[in-house]
């Protein structure tokens, strides 16, 4: 590969490579990067093809860097460190030179509910940086000083932070394959789905919400066989459409039209998720107006 051709190399491929090299495991690296494993594997193969090098030896226990991979890692680490320093410096400059806001939006709600807020922020804030992640990751970013505030799904472990409840509460509804007999019912009880596999998250991803749902499942007589849910909603919905299992979503996701997937309300004790504005306590005075600005966009 020529030096001129390398100028078009996406630096994200190098960062993906560095994370995989640190983990020596594609699955753990995908979790760190908040993406699913198949696209990460494709990115690594793409990088190998662009460089004309074999970066990893694949085996049953994971991955091992080749000698060429070690040399590439030594070369790219200073570049990646410089990128982080550059972004941090630009961020400080933006904060000092203009009204700025680094805001996280949870992916637990269908993103259309934030449309009105985003439009309002574009008009009010000079430098706006919005990131979208799961709620636990948004809390970690706040604690690391990477975000000023975040709209997160509750219940959630938020110790040490200020949390303002917002006027959005949604029941969870069942998303299931359209070809299942249960899809013909207008509504469902959780216990009627006991024989069906449930896509669900591991406790360590969100202990507070896991415990909340587990208690309601127990009272409803619901003890499903759980399979780990994909991190990306489009992959999860594709697997539901295929008939691999069902999942539970906040009701706003019913606005998504996905062939092969139907959404049905639940008749059990209300299983719901709420929205809250989380921020460091020292930001309350500066960012309290965010809570007043939020009005959910309804489909």
N, C-alpha and C positions, 0 to 999 in steps of 0.2 A: 504494500500500500504506500503511495507517495505521500510526502509531507504535506503537499497542497491538499490532497484529499482528506487528510486528518483534520483540516480546519473546519470541516463540516460535521465533525463528530460531536454528538450531543453529550454534554458533560454529565447529564443524568445517568447515562450508561456507565460512566466511570464511578459515579457514586453508588449505583446499584452493585457494581463489581466489588467495591471496597467493603460494603456491608456483607455481601455473601462471603467474601474472604475472611472477614472477622468472625462470622458465625460458623463457617464450614458446614452449613446446612441450609438448603434452599427454603425449607418451610419456616425456620426461625427468622431468616433474613426477610422473607415476605411479610411476616408479622411485624417486624421492626419498620418496614417501609409502608405498612398499611396498604398492601395490595395482595392479590391472590398469587399462588405459586406459579401457575402456567404462564402468565405474562412475564413474570420475573425471569423464568427459565428462557423464554424467547429473547428477552433483552440481553441476557448473558451470551446466548448463542450468536446474537447479532453482533455483539462486541467482538467475540472471537473471530467472526467472519470478517469484520471490518479491519481488524488488526492482523489477520492471517496467523493467529497464534492459538494454541490450546492452553487455556488459563487454568482449567481444573481437571482433575481425574475424578470421574464419577464412580462411586461404589455404594454398596448397600447401606453403609453407616453414614453416608453423607458425601462430602466433597473434600478434596485435598488440592491445595495449590500446586501447580507444576513449577519448575524452576523459572519458566517464562512468566508465569503468573506472579511469582514473587517479585521479579524484576519490574513488572508493570505496576504492582502495588507500591513499590518503593518510589516509582516515578510519579504516580498520580496523587499520593498522599499530600505532598506540599501544595499541589494545585487545589485540592479540595479544601485544605486548611485556609488557603488564601481566599478562596471563594467565600467561606464562612466569615472571615474577617472583613471582606469587602461588603458583604450584605449587612453585617452589623454596623459598619461605619456609615453606610448609606441610610440605614434605619435611624441611627442617632441624628444624622444631619436632617432627615425629614422631620423628626420629632421637634428639633430645635427651630427649624425654619418655617413650620406650618402647623396648622391644626391637624392632628393625625389620630388615627384609631386603628389598632390591630384587634380585630374581632373574630372570634370563632363562632361558627354555626354548626349545631349538631346535625348529624345525618340520621338521627333517630326519628325525626319528623320529615315528611315529604317537603322538599325544599321550597315548594311553591308557597308555603305559609309565611316565608320570610320576604316575599317579593316587595310588599309595601315598605317594610323597614329598610331594605336595601336601597330602594328608590329615595327614601327620605335621607339616608346617610350620604348618598352621592351628592345631594344638594347641600348638606350641612357641613360635611367634613372635607377638608382640602386633600388630605392624603389618607386614603382608605385602603386597608389591606384586610381582606376577608379570607379565612381559611375554613375548610369543612372537614370535620373528622367526627369519629365517635366521641360521645361525651367524656369517657374516662381520659382519652388522649387530650382533649381540650383542657381538662383540669390540670394534667401534667404540664402542658404548655404554659398555662397561667403561672403555675408554681415555679417554672424555670425562667419566668420573665419574658417569654416569647409572645405572649398575648396580654392585652390590657384588660380584656373581659371576654366572656363567651356565653352564648345561649345554649344551655345544656338540658338534657332530659333528666327528670327526677322520678324516683329516688336515686341518689348518687352520693358517694362519699366525698364531701367537700370541706372537711375539717380545716380550720384556719382561714377560710375564705368567707367573704360576704356573699350571701345568696338572696336575691330578691325574687319571690314568686311572680310569675307573669300570667296573664289571663288566657292561658291555653292549656286545656286538659282534654286528652283524647282517650277513649276506650281502646283497648287492643281488640283487633278483629282477626279472624282466621283467614289466611291465604292458603288455598288448597287447589290441587289439580282439578280442572274442570271436568275430567272424565271420572272422578271418584263419585260413587253414589251419594256421599254426604253433601256434595256440591248442589244437589237438587233441593236441599232444605233451605227455608228462608232464614233460619237462624240455627245455632248449634249450641249444645252444652259441651263443655270440655270433656266430660266423661264419655261422650259419644265418640271421641276421637282417640280413645286409649289404644286401639289396635293399630293406629297409624303412627309412623315415625315422625318426630318433630325436629326440625332444624332449630337448634338453640345454641346459646353461647356458653362458654366455660365460666365457672364461678369467678376465677381470678380476673377475668376481663372487667367485671362490674359486680363486685360482691354485694353491694347494697341492693341493686335491682334484682340480682339473682335470688337473694333471700326473700325479698318481697314477693316475687312471683312463685317461689317454691311454697311459701305458706298458703297462698291462694290456691295453687294446684292441689295441695294436700286437702284443704277443706272442700274442694270441688270433686274429690275422688279421682283426680287426674294424675296418672303415673306413666307418662309416655316413655317410649324408647327414644333417647335423644341422639341425634347425629350432629356433628359440629357444623355450624352454619358458615357459609362463605362470608368474607368481610364485605364483598361488593354486592349491592342489592340486585344488580342486573344478573349476576351469576346465580344468586339465590332464587330469583324469580324463574330463571331458565330451568333450574333443577326442579322447582315445584311444578312447572308446566310439564316436565318430563315424567312426573309421578314419583319422584324420589322421596317426597315427604311434604309436610305442611309447615307453616310458620305462623307467628303472631306479629302483626304490625299495628302501629298506631293508625287510627281510622283515616287520617289524611292520605294514606297510601292507596286508598281505594280509588283515588282520582287517576291512578296509573292504569292504563288499558294495556294489559298484557295477554296476548292470545294463549289460551290454555290454563289461565289462572283466574279463579273467582275469589272474591272477598265476601265473607259471611260474618254477621255480628254474633256475639256470644251471649248466651242467656244467663251465665253464671254471675256470682258476685262481681261487681265492677272491677275489672282488671284494667288499670289505666296508667297513663304516663303524663307527667306535667312538665311544663317548661319553666326554667328559672334563669335569671341573669347572675352569673358567678363572676367575681372579681376580687382582687386583693382589697383588704379593708381600706388601705390608703387611697384607693381609686374611687371610693364611694362619692366623695364630694365632687370630683371631676366628671364622673360618668353616670351619676344617678339619673340624668336625663334620658338615658337609654331605656330605662324601664317605662318611662312615660311615653316614649316614642313607639314602643312596640304595640302594634295592632295586627293580629293574625290576618293574613290574606285568605279568604275563603273561596273555594272553587265554585 
